[in-house]
Structures are given as C-alpha cells and as structure tokens.
Amino acid sequence: MKTAIVTDSTCYLTDQEIADNNITVVPIPVIIDGKIYKEGVDITTEEFYERLRTSQSFPSTSQPPLGEMIELYENLAKAGYDTIISIHLSSTISGFVSSLKSLEGTIEGVNLVVYDSQITIRLMGILALEAARLAREGKDVDTILERLDYVRSTFGEYFVVDDLQNLVRGGRLSNASAFVGSLLKIKPILTFNDAHEIVAFEKVRSRKKAIARVEKLFDEAYRSAEYPLRAFVIHGNDEKSALKWKASLEEKYPQLPIDISYFGPVIGTHLGEKAIALIWVIDYTKA
C-alpha cells in the first residue's frame, strides 16, 4: 500500500514540513481587483496584505479548477500511489470538499478519499502531518482516518478580528445579522460552532479585552483537558502582537508548547489584517 497525502494551501505548513513529509499542497486562488493569484505561488503573504490596503474592492477566493485536481490525482496514480487522502478546508466555508468528493471512485487505479478537516489554517496542517506520518508507517486508510477524526475532535479555536465586513459580504458568518449593526464598535470573537460554521461568539469592546476573554476560554479548556495540549498563536500580518501574546501565555503555561503561525492570503481575505487567534489541539507529538 502506497498512500499520497494531499491538502490545500490554507494549511500554512512550512516548506520544510511539506518537503519532509512528502505532502502535495494545492494552491487556492485569491482574486484581487479582478486578477487571480495562486496562494503561495503567485503571491506571498506579505504581498497580499500590502495589496489588501490599496485594493479597489474586497478580495475574494475561489476553488482550484476541477480539471487540475483530476490531473493531479491521475499523476499520483501514475507515480505508483494506490491511495490518496485529500484533506481540505471546511465544507462550511468552501465548496471545494464537495467538488472533490464527486471525484471519489472516478480516478483509475487509485482509491481517492476526500477528508473534510472541518476547519482550516494550521489545525488542518496538523491533520496533514499526522496523515503523512501514518502513511509512512504503512497504516491503512481506516487507521489513518480514525486518527484524523480523533485529532480533529480535540481542536479548539477563537479568533479576534478588527472588521467583520468581508466575512459578512462573503456569507461565511452564519449569525452575521446579530452583529452587523455594531461592526465598527466591537472586536468580535469568532469560533466554529458544533455544525463547523464560523460564528461570532461574543461582542467585546476592545482588542485587549477580547484577547483576555480568549485566554479565559482557553484556560477553561486547558484545565479540563484529559490529554496534553499544544497551542498556536495565529496572526494576520501582525507578528509583533503574536509574539507578545505567545510570551505572555508561556509565562502562564510553562509546560505548554506554543508556536506561531499566520493567516495567509485566502484566510486573510475573510478575516482581514490584524486578526489574531489562539488555537489548540492535543499534543499530537506525544499522544
């Protein structure tokens, strides 16, 4: 059995992680002022945020062409893979997973399994890393999927954003009507609900208070967890704030591994510049 792991560019893994784990990453298109850029290929994260400030209209995103995905899967089959596990951003924020599921059973010579991460960003990247690790160990599909389901069940996340406008415009905020009237007066805390939809969780009057509230929510999760956790501070072109928050958290939780990650162009399109998040997951390196 030879299993290929595919994911998309919103995983925000490092180039080294991708190479070391033989993961195939499909770039998601982002559209700025009518021009299409492939995330991580035609535009860097830094370039995206620079253009975001001067763009004439809100940027948007789209799905990779299905024909390109078919070609990718067929090439993996020709390379000797008999199984492909394709892990992608949540079906509640993109139709990509649904489109790919239509290809299951149609790629000659290979068993294609499309997996809904029910999330995106670095948490999805962790699923790809775990799948790659198990594939290297020769585990079968059922074993890999069982592990992915378990790791996915340990995810926790809260996002603090400066501006909800693009999430609202894109229809990706399920309870937007409760927040639109006071967009300019609050710093909303977002999360994924039980249906894996992005929702505005609470209204907070300042960024400082929002971050403090997220810390309190994390503390509750940390103290009740029955397994070791690993955390990430994620930022939208605001590394200084992310490093400051990381340092503060490390003082409070000296045993907790904490890393920094980022919102690239596709997710930055929806969350905007200066968004910041605290996410956590079972410490997959130990459990």
Backbone as CSV, one residue per row, in Angstrom:
resi,resn,N_x,N_y,N_z,CA_x,CA_y,CA_z,C_x,C_y,C_z
1,MET,0.838,-1.193,0.000,0.000,0.000,0.000,0.881,1.254,0.000
2,LYS,0.587,2.170,-0.912,1.342,3.414,-1.010,0.343,4.566,-1.017
3,THR,0.386,5.385,0.042,-0.624,6.420,0.237,-0.029,7.807,0.049
4,ALA,-0.680,8.613,-0.791,-0.299,10.010,-1.001,-1.190,10.903,-0.142
5,ILE,-0.601,11.959,0.413,-1.356,12.932,1.203,-1.393,14.250,0.431
6,VAL,-2.607,14.731,0.218,-2.821,15.997,-0.486,-3.578,16.933,0.459
7,THR,-3.231,18.202,0.442,-4.010,19.194,1.172,-3.998,20.483,0.364
8,ASP,-4.544,21.553,0.922,-4.536,22.818,0.175,-3.726,23.869,0.918
9,SER,-3.513,24.978,0.254,-2.564,25.975,0.744,-3.002,26.674,2.018
10,THR,-4.242,26.505,2.444,-4.654,27.129,3.698,-4.198,26.336,4.917
11,CYS,-3.434,25.263,4.704,-2.845,24.521,5.824,-1.724,25.311,6.492
12,TYR,-1.069,26.196,5.736,0.017,27.042,6.221,1.124,26.272,6.928
13,LEU,1.472,25.141,6.327,2.667,24.410,6.753,3.892,25.104,6.183
14,THR,5.039,24.873,6.802,6.270,25.435,6.265,6.728,24.612,5.061
15,ASP,7.569,25.211,4.234,8.111,24.488,3.087,8.857,23.240,3.545
16,GLN,9.556,23.362,4.674,10.322,22.224,5.190,9.395,21.095,5.614
17,GLU,8.306,21.422,6.288,7.348,20.398,6.713,6.741,19.695,5.508
18,ILE,6.423,20.463,4.489,5.823,19.899,3.280,6.799,18.930,2.604
19,ALA,8.048,19.366,2.474,9.057,18.526,1.823,9.377,17.286,2.649
20,ASP,9.566,17.470,3.949,9.946,16.355,4.817,8.874,15.279,4.879
21,ASN,7.628,15.679,4.697,6.515,14.738,4.836,5.878,14.348,3.503
22,ASN,6.491,14.793,2.410,6.027,14.419,1.074,4.536,14.719,0.893
23,ILE,4.139,15.909,1.304,2.740,16.337,1.192,2.578,17.176,-0.067
24,THR,1.534,16.897,-0.827,1.217,17.693,-2.011,0.236,18.782,-1.606
25,VAL,0.605,20.043,-1.869,-0.226,21.180,-1.469,-0.800,21.855,-2.716
26,VAL,-2.121,21.956,-2.743,-2.832,22.566,-3.869,-3.084,24.041,-3.548
27,PRO,-2.613,24.973,-4.374,-2.840,26.394,-4.084,-4.291,26.800,-4.334
28,ILE,-4.857,27.553,-3.390,-6.212,28.087,-3.538,-6.107,29.470,-4.182
29,PRO,-6.945,29.765,-5.172,-6.882,31.084,-5.816,-7.496,32.188,-4.948
30,VAL,-6.846,33.338,-4.960,-7.397,34.542,-4.344,-7.464,35.609,-5.431
31,ILE,-8.539,36.364,-5.434,-8.784,37.329,-6.509,-8.748,38.739,-5.931
32,ILE,-7.842,39.562,-6.476,-7.693,40.943,-6.027,-7.869,41.855,-7.237
33,ASP,-8.873,42.706,-7.162,-9.170,43.639,-8.257,-9.229,42.922,-9.605
34,GLY,-9.870,41.767,-9.612,-10.102,41.030,-10.845,-8.957,40.150,-11.303
35,LYS,-7.821,40.214,-10.622,-6.689,39.381,-11.008,-6.584,38.179,-10.081
36,ILE,-6.350,36.996,-10.660,-6.286,35.751,-9.896,-4.837,35.427,-9.529
37,TYR,-4.628,35.140,-8.256,-3.321,34.743,-7.755,-3.461,33.388,-7.064
38,LYS,-2.511,32.511,-7.267,-2.496,31.240,-6.538,-1.740,31.444,-5.232
39,GLU,-2.407,31.151,-4.136,-1.810,31.374,-2.823,-0.488,30.618,-2.693
40,GLY,0.538,31.353,-2.271,1.839,30.738,-2.060,2.639,30.489,-3.321
41,VAL,2.041,30.773,-4.476,2.737,30.566,-5.750,2.938,31.906,-6.460
42,ASP,1.826,32.613,-6.689,1.875,33.893,-7.399,1.917,35.090,-6.463
43,ILE,1.651,34.865,-5.194,1.611,35.969,-4.246,2.011,35.470,-2.861
44,THR,2.873,36.214,-2.203,3.267,35.861,-0.843,2.277,36.484,0.139
45,THR,2.366,36.048,1.374,1.501,36.617,2.401,1.774,38.100,2.580
46,GLU,3.038,38.485,2.577,3.401,39.901,2.742,2.858,40.743,1.589
47,GLU,2.995,40.239,0.365,2.473,40.971,-0.801,0.966,41.106,-0.732
48,PHE,0.304,40.051,-0.267,-1.154,40.096,-0.177,-1.620,41.222,0.735
49,TYR,-1.042,41.301,1.928,-1.510,42.320,2.869,-1.170,43.731,2.389
50,GLU,-0.078,43.878,1.659,0.238,45.179,1.067,-0.831,45.567,0.053
51,ARG,-1.231,44.622,-0.778,-2.236,44.922,-1.802,-3.623,45.067,-1.192
52,LEU,-3.851,44.385,-0.084,-5.148,44.482,0.583,-5.438,45.927,0.996
53,ARG,-4.406,46.636,1.407,-4.593,48.015,1.876,-4.944,48.964,0.738
54,THR,-4.558,48.633,-0.476,-4.755,49.554,-1.602,-5.724,49.030,-2.651
55,SER,-6.294,47.852,-2.438,-7.186,47.278,-3.452,-8.451,48.124,-3.603
56,GLN,-8.991,48.129,-4.803,-10.181,48.922,-5.094,-11.461,48.256,-4.609
57,SER,-11.403,46.962,-4.393,-12.580,46.215,-3.948,-12.140,45.129,-2.974
58,PHE,-13.105,44.557,-2.258,-12.776,43.463,-1.357,-12.252,42.280,-2.166
59,PRO,-11.170,41.669,-1.753,-10.706,40.465,-2.451,-11.676,39.316,-2.230
60,SER,-11.538,38.291,-3.026,-12.384,37.108,-2.896,-11.542,35.871,-3.179
61,THR,-12.130,34.719,-2.982,-11.426,33.462,-3.231,-12.270,32.565,-4.106
62,SER,-11.638,31.546,-4.676,-12.386,30.586,-5.495,-11.747,29.212,-5.341
63,GLN,-12.351,28.222,-5.975,-11.819,26.868,-5.915,-10.820,26.623,-7.050
64,PRO,-9.820,25.774,-6.816,-8.969,25.347,-7.923,-9.816,24.634,-8.979
65,PRO,-9.468,24.760,-10.246,-10.234,24.083,-11.291,-10.269,22.574,-11.069
66,LEU,-11.428,21.979,-11.257,-11.575,20.545,-11.026,-10.686,19.739,-11.973
67,GLY,-10.515,20.257,-13.175,-9.659,19.565,-14.143,-8.224,19.441,-13.652
68,GLU,-7.752,20.482,-12.974,-6.389,20.428,-12.432,-6.287,19.401,-11.310
69,MET,-7.352,19.264,-10.531,-7.354,18.273,-9.458,-7.370,16.855,-10.036
70,ILE,-8.142,16.641,-11.075,-8.172,15.329,-11.733,-6.777,14.981,-12.245
71,GLU,-6.136,15.953,-12.888,-4.787,15.723,-13.418,-3.812,15.398,-12.290
72,LEU,-3.928,16.108,-11.170,-3.053,15.855,-10.028,-3.249,14.438,-9.507
73,TYR,-4.480,14.046,-9.295,-4.759,12.707,-8.778,-4.289,11.628,-9.760
74,GLU,-4.508,11.846,-11.039,-4.066,10.873,-12.045,-2.547,10.747,-12.065
75,ASN,-1.860,11.871,-11.890,-0.398,11.831,-11.866,0.118,11.081,-10.639
76,LEU,-0.567,11.228,-9.516,-0.178,10.477,-8.324,-0.386,8.981,-8.540
77,ALA,-1.467,8.639,-9.230,-1.709,7.224,-9.546,-0.601,6.687,-10.446
78,LYS,-0.208,7.477,-11.431,0.864,7.059,-12.335,2.202,6.928,-11.608
79,ALA,2.352,7.701,-10.528,3.595,7.654,-9.748,3.647,6.451,-8.820
80,GLY,2.600,5.630,-8.838,2.613,4.395,-8.065,1.785,4.399,-6.793
81,TYR,1.073,5.490,-6.528,0.217,5.526,-5.343,-1.092,4.790,-5.632
82,ASP,-1.521,3.970,-4.690,-2.802,3.287,-4.864,-3.893,3.910,-3.999
83,THR,-3.489,4.836,-3.103,-4.439,5.510,-2.228,-4.063,6.985,-2.123
84,ILE,-5.065,7.850,-2.146,-4.855,9.281,-1.945,-5.817,9.742,-0.860
85,ILE,-5.277,10.367,0.182,-6.119,11.022,1.186,-5.958,12.522,0.983
86,SER,-7.048,13.175,0.608,-7.032,14.588,0.238,-7.779,15.372,1.311
87,ILE,-7.044,16.190,2.079,-7.552,16.861,3.274,-7.708,18.356,2.993
88,HIS,-8.931,18.869,3.169,-9.161,20.254,2.740,-9.991,21.065,3.716
89,LEU,-10.020,22.386,3.444,-10.698,23.320,4.328,-12.187,23.016,4.428
90,SER,-12.754,23.412,5.545,-14.110,23.017,5.915,-15.138,23.241,4.806
91,SER,-16.021,22.280,4.656,-17.083,22.382,3.659,-18.079,23.482,3.994
92,THR,-18.039,24.003,5.222,-18.948,25.098,5.589,-18.419,26.454,5.141
93,ILE,-17.161,26.532,4.746,-16.612,27.801,4.271,-16.154,27.744,2.818
94,SER,-16.180,26.557,2.226,-15.811,26.410,0.815,-16.506,25.179,0.241
95,GLY,-16.830,25.248,-1.031,-17.433,24.097,-1.705,-16.406,23.135,-2.262
96,PHE,-15.133,23.367,-1.945,-14.048,22.566,-2.529,-14.174,21.093,-2.162
97,VAL,-14.425,20.794,-0.892,-14.550,19.398,-0.467,-15.683,18.707,-1.222
98,SER,-16.813,19.380,-1.343,-17.955,18.786,-2.054,-17.607,18.509,-3.508
99,SER,-16.903,19.444,-4.122,-16.490,19.240,-5.518,-15.568,18.035,-5.643
100,LEU,-14.628,17.917,-4.718,-13.674,16.812,-4.789,-14.326,15.475,-4.491
101,LYS,-15.311,15.484,-3.610,-15.991,14.221,-3.292,-16.676,13.624,-4.517
102,SER,-17.033,14.479,-5.459,-17.650,13.979,-6.695,-16.668,13.161,-7.521
103,LEU,-15.367,13.287,-7.200,-14.342,12.546,-7.947,-14.030,11.193,-7.330
104,GLU,-14.485,10.956,-6.110,-14.215,9.680,-5.461,-14.758,8.534,-6.305
105,GLY,-13.934,7.530,-6.527,-14.338,6.385,-7.331,-14.184,6.573,-8.827
106,THR,-13.681,7.733,-9.250,-13.575,8.007,-10.691,-12.131,8.039,-11.196
107,ILE,-11.163,8.037,-10.288,-9.759,8.116,-10.707,-9.220,6.695,-10.865
108,GLU,-8.896,6.340,-12.072,-8.492,4.965,-12.372,-7.211,4.576,-11.638
109,GLY,-7.257,3.422,-11.008,-6.074,2.856,-10.389,-5.752,3.365,-9.000
110,VAL,-6.622,4.193,-8.435,-6.324,4.747,-7.116,-7.604,4.925,-6.310
111,ASN,-7.503,4.706,-5.010,-8.623,4.923,-4.104,-8.511,6.333,-3.532
112,LEU,-9.366,7.225,-4.005,-9.353,8.608,-3.551,-10.318,8.771,-2.379
113,VAL,-9.790,9.296,-1.263,-10.608,9.580,-0.087,-10.477,11.068,0.222
114,VAL,-11.589,11.787,0.131,-11.597,13.222,0.408,-12.044,13.437,1.848
115,TYR,-11.243,14.168,2.613,-11.494,14.333,4.050,-11.761,15.801,4.367
116,ASP,-12.897,16.061,5.009,-13.279,17.404,5.430,-12.612,17.699,6.769
117,SER,-11.696,18.631,6.788,-10.992,18.964,8.031,-11.906,19.639,9.046
118,GLN,-13.032,20.196,8.563,-13.992,20.947,9.385,-13.361,22.195,9.990
119,ILE,-12.247,22.617,9.421,-11.507,23.777,9.926,-10.655,24.276,8.769
120,THR,-9.587,24.932,9.035,-8.591,25.348,8.054,-7.342,25.750,8.848
121,ILE,-6.505,26.576,8.310,-5.263,27.087,8.895,-4.391,25.963,9.453
122,ARG,-3.612,26.281,10.450,-2.607,25.343,10.951,-3.217,24.055,11.507
123,LEU,-4.439,24.126,12.008,-5.070,22.907,12.518,-5.265,21.894,11.395
124,MET,-5.644,22.354,10.223,-5.741,21.455,9.077,-4.361,20.926,8.699
125,GLY,-3.356,21.780,8.813,-1.992,21.343,8.538,-1.558,20.208,9.445
126,ILE,-1.990,20.261,10.702,-1.656,19.190,11.637,-2.273,17.877,11.189
127,LEU,-3.498,17.923,10.681,-4.124,16.703,10.166,-3.305,16.128,9.005
128,ALA,-2.817,17.003,8.128,-1.996,16.529,7.007,-0.699,15.903,7.509
129,LEU,-0.086,16.516,8.526,1.148,15.963,9.088,0.910,14.596,9.718
130,GLU,-0.184,14.457,10.444,-0.496,13.176,11.072,-0.793,12.102,10.023
131,ALA,-1.529,12.478,8.993,-1.821,11.518,7.921,-0.530,11.067,7.244
132,ALA,0.379,12.017,7.011,1.652,11.678,6.363,2.486,10.754,7.242
133,ARG,2.486,11.018,8.534,3.252,10.166,9.459,2.734,8.735,9.419
134,LEU,1.436,8.586,9.489,0.851,7.244,9.487,1.021,6.558,8.135
135,ALA,0.963,7.332,7.063,1.187,6.754,5.732,2.604,6.207,5.626
136,ARG,3.586,6.930,6.173,4.973,6.451,6.165,5.114,5.145,6.933
137,GLU,4.304,5.008,7.982,4.349,3.795,8.800,3.577,2.639,8.162
138,GLY,2.963,2.898,7.009,2.252,1.842,6.303,0.865,1.542,6.831
139,LYS,0.286,2.471,7.583,-1.054,2.252,8.131,-2.096,2.287,7.015
140,ASP,-3.187,1.536,7.224,-4.227,1.514,6.209,-5.136,2.736,6.338
141,VAL,-6.008,2.898,5.352,-6.853,4.091,5.293,-7.725,4.225,6.535
142,ASP,-8.341,3.158,6.964,-9.233,3.233,8.121,-8.493,3.695,9.369
143,THR,-7.279,3.199,9.553,-6.479,3.608,10.710,-6.133,5.083,10.642
144,ILE,-5.760,5.554,9.456,-5.418,6.971,9.285,-6.640,7.850,9.534
145,LEU,-7.771,7.483,8.970,-8.978,8.290,9.138,-9.451,8.304,10.587
146,GLU,-9.301,7.198,11.266,-9.683,7.138,12.681,-8.825,8.104,13.497
147,ARG,-7.538,8.139,13.203,-6.640,9.055,13.894,-7.001,10.511,13.579
148,LEU,-7.283,10.792,12.303,-7.649,12.159,11.926,-8.921,12.600,12.648
149,ASP,-9.893,11.710,12.717,-11.142,12.034,13.424,-10.865,12.375,14.881
150,TYR,-9.980,11.603,15.502,-9.682,11.836,16.916,-8.969,13.165,17.119
151,VAL,-7.928,13.412,16.331,-7.198,14.672,16.464,-8.136,15.849,16.197
152,ARG,-8.956,15.726,15.183,-9.909,16.787,14.844,-10.863,17.081,16.003
153,SER,-11.214,16.057,16.746,-12.159,16.228,17.861,-11.553,17.019,19.017
154,THR,-10.237,17.213,19.026,-9.575,17.937,20.115,-9.316,19.405,19.773
155,PHE,-9.726,19.850,18.598,-9.474,21.224,18.182,-10.237,22.222,19.047
156,GLY,-9.594,23.335,19.321,-10.243,24.485,19.939,-9.710,25.740,19.293
157,GLU,-10.545,26.739,19.114,-10.096,27.936,18.402,-10.985,29.144,18.714
158,TYR,-10.341,30.275,18.877,-11.049,31.550,18.980,-10.253,32.599,18.213
159,PHE,-10.971,33.393,17.432,-10.371,34.410,16.581,-10.856,35.791,17.022
160,VAL,-9.957,36.742,17.049,-10.318,38.134,17.315,-10.053,38.917,16.031
161,VAL,-11.090,39.573,15.508,-10.935,40.293,14.238,-11.269,41.763,14.428
162,ASP,-10.648,42.588,13.610,-10.913,44.024,13.659,-12.160,44.398,12.870
163,ASP,-12.472,43.612,11.855,-13.514,44.008,10.915,-14.224,42.776,10.369
164,LEU,-15.540,42.736,10.499,-16.316,41.592,10.001,-16.806,41.773,8.565
165,GLN,-16.511,42.908,7.947,-17.172,43.222,6.682,-17.010,42.142,5.618
166,ASN,-15.780,41.629,5.463,-15.586,40.679,4.371,-16.211,39.326,4.678
167,LEU,-16.191,38.908,5.944,-16.882,37.670,6.308,-18.375,37.794,6.038
168,VAL,-18.921,38.948,6.353,-20.355,39.172,6.130,-20.653,39.211,4.641
169,ARG,-19.848,39.948,3.882,-20.053,40.047,2.441,-19.960,38.682,1.762
170,GLY,-19.035,37.860,2.249,-18.846,36.551,1.640,-19.826,35.503,2.116
171,GLY,-20.700,35.872,3.045,-21.704,34.931,3.539,-21.122,33.820,4.386
172,ARG,-19.948,34.041,4.967,-19.291,32.976,5.719,-19.448,33.108,7.234
173,LEU,-20.259,34.079,7.649,-20.540,34.235,9.072,-22.009,33.910,9.287
174,SER,-22.278,32.781,9.927,-23.646,32.263,9.942,-24.609,33.099,10.773
175,ASN,-24.116,33.813,11.793,-25.017,34.629,12.604,-24.716,36.110,12.433
176,ALA,-24.414,36.497,11.206,-23.983,37.867,10.922,-25.016,38.907,11.321
177,SER,-26.295,38.594,11.188,-27.338,39.598,11.424,-27.288,40.161,12.838
178,ALA,-26.792,39.391,13.786,-26.736,39.840,15.176,-25.612,40.831,15.418
179,PHE,-24.703,40.949,14.440,-23.507,41.752,14.670,-23.343,42.917,13.701
180,VAL,-24.026,42.875,12.585,-23.764,43.855,11.536,-24.000,45.270,12.015
181,GLY,-25.012,45.481,12.821,-25.366,46.830,13.243,-24.307,47.524,14.061
182,SER,-23.388,46.783,14.657,-22.381,47.407,15.521,-20.971,47.026,15.117
183,LEU,-20.777,46.802,13.819,-19.483,46.329,13.339,-18.316,47.214,13.763
184,LEU,-18.526,48.526,13.742,-17.420,49.434,13.985,-17.152,49.658,15.470
185,LYS,-18.012,49.151,16.318,-17.897,49.443,17.739,-17.335,48.291,18.562
186,ILE,-17.141,47.134,17.938,-16.767,45.958,18.716,-15.571,45.240,18.104
187,LYS,-14.983,44.378,18.912,-13.973,43.438,18.439,-14.567,42.047,18.653
188,PRO,-15.198,41.497,17.627,-15.888,40.212,17.809,-14.904,39.059,18.014
189,ILE,-15.326,38.117,18.837,-14.608,36.857,18.989,-15.355,35.825,18.159
190,LEU,-14.649,35.175,17.254,-15.250,34.177,16.373,-14.783,32.791,16.766
191,THR,-15.585,31.799,16.421,-15.186,30.412,16.594,-15.965,29.572,15.592
192,PHE,-15.727,28.265,15.603,-16.529,27.330,14.824,-17.530,26.681,15.774
193,ASN,-18.799,26.635,15.385,-19.799,26.007,16.241,-19.843,24.493,16.000
194,ASP,-20.799,23.823,16.633,-20.874,22.362,16.522,-21.194,21.897,15.105
195,ALA,-21.757,22.797,14.307,-22.034,22.473,12.895,-20.856,22.860,12.006
196,HIS,-19.739,23.265,12.642,-18.497,23.617,11.949,-18.648,24.865,11.086
197,GLU,-19.555,25.749,11.498,-19.744,27.034,10.835,-19.010,28.117,11.623
198,ILE,-18.512,29.129,10.918,-17.904,30.262,11.612,-19.015,31.109,12.206
199,VAL,-18.918,31.382,13.501,-19.925,32.198,14.174,-19.238,33.252,15.034
200,ALA,-19.912,34.372,15.186,-19.458,35.387,16.129,-19.910,34.946,17.514
201,PHE,-18.946,34.671,18.369,-19.201,34.062,19.672,-19.606,35.093,20.722
202,GLU,-18.865,36.198,20.762,-19.159,37.251,21.727,-18.765,38.606,21.146
203,LYS,-19.432,39.650,21.651,-19.049,41.016,21.328,-18.199,41.566,22.475
204,VAL,-17.041,42.091,22.145,-16.158,42.663,23.160,-15.760,44.059,22.696
205,ARG,-15.607,44.985,23.647,-15.443,46.396,23.292,-14.020,46.816,22.961
206,SER,-13.041,45.974,23.175,-11.675,46.352,22.810,-10.876,45.098,22.492
207,ARG,-9.809,45.282,21.739,-8.942,44.153,21.381,-8.315,43.543,22.636
208,LYS,-7.883,44.409,23.552,-7.265,43.930,24.780,-8.233,43.054,25.573
209,LYS,-9.475,43.494,25.692,-10.476,42.718,26.430,-10.823,41.430,25.690
210,ALA,-10.833,41.491,24.364,-11.127,40.296,23.573,-10.058,39.235,23.772
211,ILE,-8.801,39.652,23.762,-7.706,38.705,23.972,-7.770,38.120,25.381
212,ALA,-8.087,38.962,26.357,-8.218,38.470,27.730,-9.340,37.449,27.845
213,ARG,-10.440,37.694,27.133,-11.564,36.757,27.159,-11.184,35.433,26.505
214,VAL,-10.445,35.492,25.393,-9.992,34.265,24.732,-9.073,33.481,25.669
215,GLU,-8.204,34.168,26.373,-7.326,33.485,27.334,-8.133,32.765,28.408
216,LYS,-9.188,33.399,28.869,-10.020,32.773,29.890,-10.691,31.518,29.341
217,LEU,-11.176,31.600,28.110,-11.807,30.444,27.475,-10.796,29.317,27.284
218,PHE,-9.583,29.697,26.885,-8.543,28.684,26.738,-8.201,28.050,28.075
219,ASP,-8.104,28.870,29.117,-7.749,28.350,30.437,-8.750,27.286,30.878
220,GLU,-10.024,27.510,30.598,-11.047,26.521,30.946,-10.807,25.216,30.192
221,ALA,-10.471,25.347,28.910,-10.214,24.154,28.103,-8.944,23.441,28.570
222,TYR,-7.925,24.217,28.890,-6.643,23.653,29.312,-6.786,22.856,30.606
223,ARG,-7.525,23.415,31.555,-7.667,22.773,32.856,-8.574,21.552,32.815
224,SER,-9.468,21.500,31.851,-10.399,20.366,31.772,-9.931,19.274,30.808
225,ALA,-8.877,19.558,30.021,-8.413,18.586,29.020,-7.868,17.334,29.699
226,GLU,-8.200,16.196,29.137,-7.737,14.918,29.669,-6.488,14.427,28.948
227,TYR,-5.873,15.285,28.170,-4.679,14.939,27.409,-3.829,16.201,27.282
228,PRO,-2.541,16.062,27.010,-1.688,17.244,26.858,-2.084,18.046,25.626
229,LEU,-1.984,19.361,25.731,-2.358,20.231,24.627,-1.131,20.877,24.002
230,ARG,-1.336,21.352,22.794,-0.344,22.152,22.080,-1.100,23.353,21.520
231,ALA,-0.525,24.547,21.617,-1.240,25.752,21.192,-0.465,26.519,20.125
232,PHE,-1.194,27.341,19.394,-0.615,28.205,18.367,-1.272,29.580,18.464
233,VAL,-0.469,30.610,18.343,-0.994,31.956,18.159,-0.892,32.255,16.666
234,ILE,-2.012,32.614,16.072,-2.082,32.843,14.623,-2.328,34.328,14.376
235,HIS,-1.650,34.908,13.413,-1.813,36.347,13.184,-1.983,36.677,11.704
236,GLY,-2.658,37.789,11.469,-2.815,38.324,10.120,-1.898,39.505,9.920
237,ASN,-0.653,39.224,9.548,0.355,40.254,9.289,0.609,41.116,10.528
238,ASP,0.652,40.489,11.677,0.885,41.212,12.928,1.732,40.338,13.857
239,GLU,2.918,40.016,13.384,3.782,39.115,14.141,4.171,39.689,15.502
240,LYS,4.316,41.000,15.583,4.693,41.627,16.850,3.666,41.303,17.934
241,SER,2.388,41.451,17.619,1.334,41.142,18.589,1.310,39.658,18.920
242,ALA,1.540,38.834,17.910,1.523,37.382,18.128,2.649,36.963,19.063
243,LEU,3.836,37.511,18.865,4.967,37.172,19.721,4.737,37.650,21.156
244,LYS,4.130,38.812,21.286,3.825,39.345,22.621,2.837,38.440,23.345
245,TRP,1.805,38.001,22.634,0.806,37.130,23.238,1.418,35.777,23.589
246,LYS,2.240,35.260,22.691,2.913,33.990,22.943,3.754,34.060,24.208
247,ALA,4.524,35.137,24.368,5.371,35.286,25.546,4.534,35.338,26.821
248,SER,3.409,36.036,26.764,2.522,36.122,27.926,1.957,34.757,28.283
249,LEU,1.549,34.006,27.273,0.994,32.669,27.512,2.052,31.723,28.072
250,GLU,3.277,31.847,27.590,4.347,30.963,28.065,4.643,31.193,29.546
251,GLU,4.462,32.408,29.997,4.651,32.687,31.430,3.578,31.994,32.262
252,LYS,2.361,31.975,31.740,1.235,31.393,32.480,1.199,29.874,32.365
253,TYR,1.690,29.358,31.245,1.626,27.916,30.982,3.009,27.414,30.566
254,PRO,3.939,27.334,31.485,5.320,26.980,31.127,5.469,25.578,30.539
255,GLN,4.525,24.696,30.777,4.611,23.328,30.248,3.929,23.185,28.879
256,LEU,3.301,24.248,28.418,2.514,24.183,27.185,3.368,24.557,25.973
257,PRO,3.517,23.660,24.982,4.210,24.053,23.741,3.344,25.061,22.970
258,ILE,3.920,26.199,22.629,3.196,27.253,21.910,4.027,27.688,20.710
259,ASP,3.415,27.699,19.546,4.090,28.118,18.326,3.334,29.279,17.685
260,ILE,3.972,29.881,16.700,3.372,30.988,15.942,3.037,30.491,14.538
261,SER,1.873,30.889,14.036,1.538,30.649,12.641,0.833,31.907,12.118
262,TYR,0.262,31.827,10.936,-0.247,33.043,10.292,-1.480,32.740,9.438
263,PHE,-2.221,33.795,9.145,-3.318,33.739,8.178,-2.757,34.194,6.840
264,GLY,-2.688,33.285,5.882,-2.213,33.630,4.559,-3.277,34.341,3.754
265,PRO,-3.033,34.564,2.456,-3.947,35.348,1.635,-5.398,34.866,1.631
266,VAL,-5.627,33.562,1.513,-7.007,33.079,1.399,-7.795,33.347,2.674
267,ILE,-7.249,32.977,3.808,-7.960,33.211,5.066,-7.899,34.685,5.446
268,GLY,-6.791,35.351,5.128,-6.699,36.790,5.359,-7.732,37.570,4.575
269,THR,-8.135,37.046,3.423,-9.203,37.670,2.639,-10.472,37.807,3.462
270,HIS,-10.758,36.818,4.279,-12.009,36.802,5.035,-11.880,37.401,6.428
271,LEU,-10.709,37.270,7.050,-10.547,37.778,8.416,-9.957,39.178,8.462
272,GLY,-9.219,39.557,7.413,-8.632,40.884,7.366,-7.309,40.980,8.104
273,GLU,-6.615,42.087,7.853,-5.341,42.330,8.502,-5.540,42.561,10.000
274,LYS,-4.547,42.171,10.780,-4.511,42.332,12.238,-5.390,41.338,12.988
275,ALA,-6.049,40.435,12.293,-6.772,39.372,13.003,-5.757,38.548,13.786
276,ILE,-6.186,38.027,14.920,-5.299,37.215,15.748,-6.126,36.108,16.383
277,ALA,-5.519,34.959,16.612,-6.273,33.821,17.128,-5.408,32.994,18.060
278,LEU,-6.082,32.306,18.943,-5.446,31.283,19.772,-6.145,29.969,19.453
279,ILE,-5.363,28.980,19.023,-5.925,27.671,18.685,-5.166,26.608,19.462
280,TRP,-5.816,25.482,19.666,-5.141,24.401,20.386,-5.640,23.052,19.916
281,VAL,-4.867,22.028,20.272,-5.112,20.673,19.810,-4.376,19.739,20.762
282,ILE,-4.766,18.497,20.794,-3.992,17.514,21.532,-2.533,17.583,21.073
283,ASP,-1.617,17.414,21.993,-0.204,17.408,21.589,0.063,16.106,20.834
284,TYR,-0.096,16.209,19.520,-0.001,15.037,18.635,1.398,14.434,18.627
285,THR,2.394,15.169,19.119,3.747,14.614,19.164,3.927,13.638,20.328
286,LYS,2.963,13.631,21.255,3.056,12.773,22.434,1.942,11.742,22.500
287,ALA,0.794,12.048,21.910,-0.383,11.176,22.074,-0.799,10.543,20.760
